[in-house]
Amino acid sequence: MPRLVLAVLCVVLVAGCANVPLESQPVVVSGERQGQGSGDVVPEPKPDSDPLTLVRDFVGATLKPGQNNAAARAYLDEQGRANWRPSRSLTIIQDTFGTVYDPAPQPDPNTLVVNVRGVDVGTLDQNSAFVPDYSPAALKVKVRKQATGQWRIVDAPPDLYATESDFSENYTAVPVNFYSEQSATFVPDRRYVVAKPQSGLPSRVMYLLVNGPSTSLAGSVKNLLGEPVEIDTNVKSLDDGTLLVPLTGLSGVADDIRNLIAAQIVLTLQYVTSARIRILADGAPLVANHPDWRSNELPAYGATLSPSRDLPGLMTVGGRVRSLEDGAPVGGPAGNGGYDVVNAAQSVDGKRLAVVERDGGKVRLRIGDLGHDLPLVGLGGTTLSRPTWRPGTGEVWTVVDQVSVARMVVNQNGQWTPLQVNATDLTQQGDVTELRFSRDGARVAAVVNGQLWVASVVGAGDSVALREPRLLQPHDLHDVVDVDWLAQDTLVAVTTSTSQPVVRVTVDGQRMDAFNSSNLTPQVHGVTAAPSRPIVVADASGLWTASVLGEVWRPQNHSMKDADPFYPG
């Protein structure tokens, strides 16, 4: 019916609708770009483009290099070129999209509305952080025939739109680091900056660093470069190749904080420069007698948050806890059958063990020293998720009956007390079946109704909450059964899917890659991962290991059927 209405209008208003196609077919817009410096002349749109083609080409021009979105601005009428002030947000749509006329009739035959028909996959927000999405594109573009006979865009959209390919080609991901006081380490906040010109990358990244963490991490980390700290003059390369970072507003800042600020800057800029970094504060070295920095000069922040190479990991199988190294049972009731173990977690230092024990038709939690009796800690239910140890603390967290998150806190006398976590933002999304702390403790990954979520951990003491839950890859990632942290900003998840049983996902959900699945036997039901460790997955036949995408899974040396593996943490 919309096409019929438009056709009638075209018959009545011949002058305005001549040679205007009714609909464009979905096409894949190439991510290829024509190089264009800020001083280049911006070409006009192709002559005699119909409105559908004009709008499609407008989307394709959004990220072409040039000042002030000049390439996209060329598709606007004269008034629009002068007045368009798009926001800093960028909506990213799938490569394949179409354009179609809006069915609502327009009173002026020389004015039409074109709808972009496709799928939004996410937004680059004001903080240059990716926010995942999966919803129909909502872009409407009004076009008008000019006195020259050419169609041009009027009332240009307030936000920019670009395809995934164009986004990937023109932006680069940078882990911008912020400090976590809870775990005394730095937490990467994945952000996206325009990749070219490459010489300006350090300056663009420093701008993000000084302006603080993204919404997803606000409250979880500390901005050491907050007000009144500013970048004094331009971040630039000196004649000897040293990168100069001049700051101001650091008067009176203590030496220990200055060292942390230097580490924060160096850890962040190492992704965009290989040069020495000279950090100045009001014209003098930020850290006395240490003006220039390289990443290998920094202390090993967070080294104690990853398990030692001496701790090979454990597995639960047949109600017992065994070593991944040799398959031998651990000492005490957890290994000799004294407890009917459902799942378990080893502390990052390897000294303690938390086990969920089957008790008739219910389960209960025990925590104690590995190899010894594990006292009951007064927490139970119909189900308890596999425990996870909170980095930088002695806390153990678990999800009770899939609806509430409990944290067990130990006092100086070794007594454990259950405390609640304000996890409403997460639990209201559905049944929570798995929960896993990142190695820096700033985030948790969760499996909720078979989908993968990430939330930030805010607070300390008696008041801790899970905030800003984000659903990752909502369209393509389903039937998730387990998850672990491959790195601070990378997850590995396993699903019941036969086509992609094991996937790697960035912490913001911007990218997902599937591991080789050729020699895994459905269904995969467990996974464990840690930095610089092989990934171990559990399928219907036993345990398998791999380290990189594309690698064929190898049988784990002491694989057992129905085993569930876990590294310390």
N, C-alpha and C positions, 0 to 999 in steps of 0.2 A: 504493500500500500504506500509506504513512503516514496518509493520510486515513481509510482503512478502520479502522486501529487506533484512531484517535482517535474515529471514529464508534462503534465497539464500546464504548469507554470511556464515551462519553456516554450510551449506552443503559444501561449498568450503573450509572453514577453520575449519574443524572438530575439530581439536585439541583445538582451542580456545573457542568454543561455546558449548562443550559437557555439558549436564546437566544444562544449563542456562535457567531458565524460561523466557518467553517473557514479562510477566507483573505480578505485584502483585495486588491482590484485595485490595481495600480500607479497612483499618482496624482501629479500635479504639485502640490507644496506651494507655495502662494503666498509670495512674499517680503514681502508686505505686513505691516505691523506696527501694532499698536495702541499708541499712545503711552502710556508709563507711567513716571512718575518713581519715584525710590527710595522715596517715601513712599506711593505708591498702594496700594490694597488689591488683592491678587492674586486674580483670580477662580478659583473651583474649576473642575475639568474639567466638560465637559458631562454632565448627569445621565444615568445608565444607559448610559454609553459601554461598548461591548464591548471586550475586551482589545486587539483589533487596532487599533481606532480610538484607544483610549487611548494606545497606544505611538506611533502615527503623530502624534497631537497633541502628545505629549511631545517628539518630535524637533522639531516646528514651534515649540515654546515655548522651545527652548534659548537663543536669542539675544534674546528679548524683554527690553526694558530693565527694570532693577530690580536691587536689591542681592542679591548672593549667589545668583544664578540662581533667584530667587524664583518666576518663572513656571513653570519646569520642575519645581521642587521641589513645586509644588502637585499634581503627578501621583503623588507618592510616598505611601506610608502614613505614619502618624504617626512611627514610629521612623525611617523613611528621611528624612523632612523634617528631623529633628533631627540625624541623623548623617552625611548625605551630604556628602562632601568631594571633589568631582571635581577631577581634575588640571587644570593650566593648558593641557594639550593639547586641541586641537579637531580632530576628524575631519570632513572635509567630504565629503558624498555628493551624487550627482546629484539634481536636483530630482524626477525621476520615480523613485519607489521604492514597494515594497509591504511589507505585513506578513503573516506566515504563521506558524501554530503550529508549534513544534518537534515533529518526529515522535516523539521519545522520550516514552513514557507517563509521566505524573506520578502519584505515589502518592496525592496529595491532589486530589480533584476540584475543589477551590476554588483550586488553584494551577496556573497554566499558564505555559509559556515561549513567548514570541513572538520570532521571528527577523525582523530587518529585512532585506529582500531588495532590494538595490540595488548601486551601485558607489561605492567610495571613490575620490575624485579627488585627494585629498591631505590633508595634516595641517598644522595650524598648531602648530608645536612649542613647547617651553617658552620659546624665544627670540622667539616671535611671528613666526617666519619660516615661509614656506610650503614644504613638502616634497612634491613631486609624487608621485602614485601612480596606479595604475589596477588595482584588485583588487576582488573581491566584498566587500560589506559584511560585517563579522564581528560585528555587534551582536546579542546575545541579551539579552532583557529578561524577567525573571520578574515575573508579576502574580498578585495574590491577591484573592479576593473578601472584602470587609470585612464587619463585622457590620451595616453600614448597607445591604448589598446592592450597594455600588459596588465596581468593580474598581480597584485601585491597584497601583503598581509597588513591588516589594520587591527588596532587593539591587540598588539602582540601579547602572548601569554606572560604572566609575571614570573614564572619559573622556567628554567632551561630543561630541555628534554634531549637525551642522546641515547644511542643504541649501546648495547653491551660491548660490541667490537670496538666502537669508537672510544668508549670509556677505557677499555683495556689498553688501547693503543696510546692514548693521550695522558693517562694518569699512571702514577706508580705508587704502590703501597709502601708506607714507611712506618715501622713501629716507633711511635713517639713515647719515650719512657717517662714514667712518673713514679715517685717514691711511695712505698708502702711502709708505714711505721710499724704495722702489726707484724710483718715478716722481715723487716729490715732489708728489703731488696727492691729492685725496680721492676715495674710492671709495664709491658708494652701495650700501648693504646694504638691500635691499627688505624692509620689515617691515610688519605689519598691526596697527593699533590700533583699538579701539572708537571709532566716530565720534562718539557722543553721550554725555554733553553736550559740545558743541563747545568750551566754555570750558575743559574739562579736557584737551584734546588736547595742548597744549604740555607739560604735566606728564607725561602718559603717554609721550610721545615722549622726553623727557629721561631717564625711567627706563630706556628701552631703550638710549639712548646711553651712559649711565654704566655699564650692565651689559655693554657690550662687543659685539663682532661676533657674528653667528650662526655656527653650525658650518660653514656653507659657505664662510665667509671667514676663519675662524680660521687664523692663521699667515701669511695674505697681507697683512694690514693691522695697524696698531698702534692699540691703544686708549689714546689720550692721557688719557682720563678714568678709567683703572683705579685700583685701590686705591693710596693711601688716599683718593682723591678721592670725595666724596659730595655729594649735594644737601643743603644745610644746612637750609633750611626749604622751604615750599611754593613751587613755581613759580606765580606769580600775576600778574594784571594790576593795575597801580597806578591811582590815580585819574585820572592824565593819559593813560592808555592804554598806557603803557610796560609791556612784559612783563619781569618781574623773574626772573632766574635766579641764585639764591644758591648758591654752591659753598663747600666747605670741604676742607681737606686739600691745599692747593696751596702751602704754605709752602716756600720755597727753589726753586720751579720757575723755570727761566730764562725770560727775556723772549721769546725766539723760540718756545719751546714754548707760552707763554701766548697768543701771537698765533695759533698753530695751533689751540689749543683754542677760542679765540673764533671762528675761521673754521669749525671743525667744528660748533659749536653753531648758528651763524647759518645755515650752509648747510643744516643739518637742519631747523631750526625755520621756515625760510622757507616750507615747504610747509604749515604749519598756523597761521601768523600773519602778518599784514602790519604788525604793530606794531614800533616800535623795541624792541630787545632790550638790557636792562641786565644785564650779567654781572658779578657780584661774587664775590670770593674772600675768605672770612673777613671780610666786611663792607666791603671796599675794592674799587675797580675791579680786575677781573682784569688788564687792561692799563692801566698808568698813563696818566692824562690821556685815556683813551678809555673811559668807562663805558658809553656807548650805541652800538649797532651796527645797521646795515642791510646787506643783502646787497650793495648796490652800492658799499659801502666796502671790500670785500675785494679783495685782489690776484687776478689771473686765474690761479689755480692750474691747472696742467695745460694752459695755452694752447699750449705747444710740443708737446703730444702729439697735436694734431690738425693735419692738413695745411693749409698756407697756401692762401689763395684764389688765389695765383699758380700753384699746382700743380693743373692741371685733371684729372690722372689719365691712365692709360695703358691700352692693351689689347694682348693678344696675338692675332695673326691671321695665318694662313699661315706660321707659323714665325718671325714678326718681331714686334717691339714697336713700337707706334705711339701717337701722342698721341690722347687722346679729344677734345681741343680742335679739331684740324684734320685728323686722320687721317694726318698726316705721320709717317714713320718716325723713331725716335730716332736719334741719331748712333751711329757705331761698329758693330761686328759684330752687336749685338743688333737693330739696325734695318735693316742693309743685306743681311741674309741670310747673314752670316758664321757665325752659329749657327742651328741648327734649334731654335728656342725652343718648348718645350712649354707652359710657364707662367712667370710672373715676378712680382716684387714690388719696389716702389720704396720706399726709406727715407722716413720721415715728413718729413725735411727736403728730400727730392727729390734729394739729391746722389749716392746710390748705387743700384745696381740688382742684384738677385739673380735669376738666370735658371736654370731647369731646361732643360738642353740634351739633345736626343735624340742618342744615340751608338750607332748600330747598333740592337741590340735592347734596349739599356739606356738609362739617363739619368744625367746627372751635373750637379753644381751649380757655377755660376760666380758670383762676387761681385766687384764693383768699382765704379769711378766711372762714373756715367751718361754715355754718349757716348763711352766709351773701351773698350779691350780689357778683358774681364772675366776675371781669372785663375781657373783651376780651383782648388777648395779641398779636394780630396781626399775628396769625399763623392759616392756614387753608389749605384745599385741598379736593380732592375727598374722601380720607380716612386718618384717623389718628389712629395709633395703641394706645391701652390703655396706658396712660402716666405711666412713672416710675420715682420715685424720686431718684436722685443720692445721695448716702450716704455721709455724711460729708460736704455737700454743700446744697444750696437752689435751686439746678437746677432740672428742669423737662425735661425729654427726651421723644420724640415720633417719630415714623416713618411716614413720609409724603408720601402718595401715594405709599407706599411699596418700595420706591426707594431711599429715602434720610433720614438721621437721623438728627433731629433738637434738639437743647438744648435751653431751656429757662432759662436765667440767670437774677436774680433779683438784683437791686441795693439798696442802703441804703434808697432811697425814695419809695421803693416798686414798682418801674417800671420794667417791664419784657422786656428783649431784646432777640430776637431769634438769635442764633449763629449756624453755621454749625458744624457738626462733620465729620472728615475725616473717613468715614466708607466704603471707596471703597473696601477694602479687603473683607468686609462682603457682601455689596450690590451686588457686581459682581457675587456672588453665586446664585442670583435669587431674587424673590420677598420676602421682609421681612414683615411678617404679625404680629409678636409679638416681643417685646424687654423687657427684665426684668433685672434690676441690681441685682447682688449678694448683700448680706447684708453688706459686707465689701467694696463694690464699686470697687473692682479690676477687676471684670469680668462682662460681660453681657451674658445672654442666649437669643437666638433668634430662632424664627421659620422662616425658609427660604425654600420656595417651599415645605412646609409640612415636612421638616426634622429639626432635632435639632442641633443647632450650639452653640458653646461657643467661645467668643473672649475676649481678655484682653483690659482694658481701660488704655491708655497711655497718660500722659500729664495733664496739668492744665491751668488755665487762658484762653486765647483766642485760644490755640492750644491743641485740644484733638482728639485722634484717636482711632479707634478700630483695634487692631492688632492680628495676629496669630489666625485667625478663625479656629476652629477645628470642623469637622463633627462627631457627636457622633452616634455610632451604625448604620452606613450607610446601612447595609443590613437588619437589623431586625426592625428598627424603622422608620415607614412611616406614612403619613397622620396625622402628629402632628398639633394640633389646638391651644394649649395653653401650657404654661410652667411657673413654679415658682421655687424658691429656698427653698428646705427643710432644708438645712444646707449650710455652706459656700462651701462645696465641694460635695454637693448632690442636684440633681434636681428631680422634679416630673413633668412629662409631661402627657398630655391627648391627645388621638387620636380618630379618627373615627372608629378604628378597634373594632370589636365585641369580639375578642379573647383577646386582651390586651389593654383595653381602658385607663388604668392608669398604668404608669410605673415609677419606680425609677431608676435613672441613675447617675453613678458617674461622676464628673465633667470632667474627662478625657475620658469617654466613655468605660472604661475597663470592666465595669459590668453593666448589666441591669436586673432588677427584676420586675415582674408584680404583681400588687395588685389584690386582689380578685375582680372578676367582676360579681359574680353570681346574685347580686340584683340591678345592674345598668341597666338602660334602654337606649339603643343606641338612639341618639348619645351623647356621653359626649362632652361638648363644652367649659368648663371652669374649672379653678383650681386656688386655692390660698393656700400658705403654708408659714410657718415661724417657726423658732426654738421654740420648746416646745409648739407648737400649733397643734391642729388637722388639718389634711388636709381637705379642703372642695372642692368638685367637683360638677359641675353642669351637669346634664344629661337631657334627654327629659322630665322627670317628675318633676325635682326640684333639691334641694341641698342635698348632702350626706356627712357624715364625717367619717373619720377613722384616726388612728394614726400609725399603724404598718402594715407591710406586712402580708397577710393572714387574717387580721381582716375583718369581714363582715361590709360593709358600713351601717351606721345608718342614718336615716332621720335627717336632720338638724332641730333644734327646730322650726325655723320660715321659713321653706322652702317655696319658691314660684316658680311656673313654669316660665321658661324663665329667671330666675335670673342668674346674673354673680357675683360671690363673689370676694372680694379682702381685704387682710389685709393691714395695713399701710405700705408704702414703695414703 
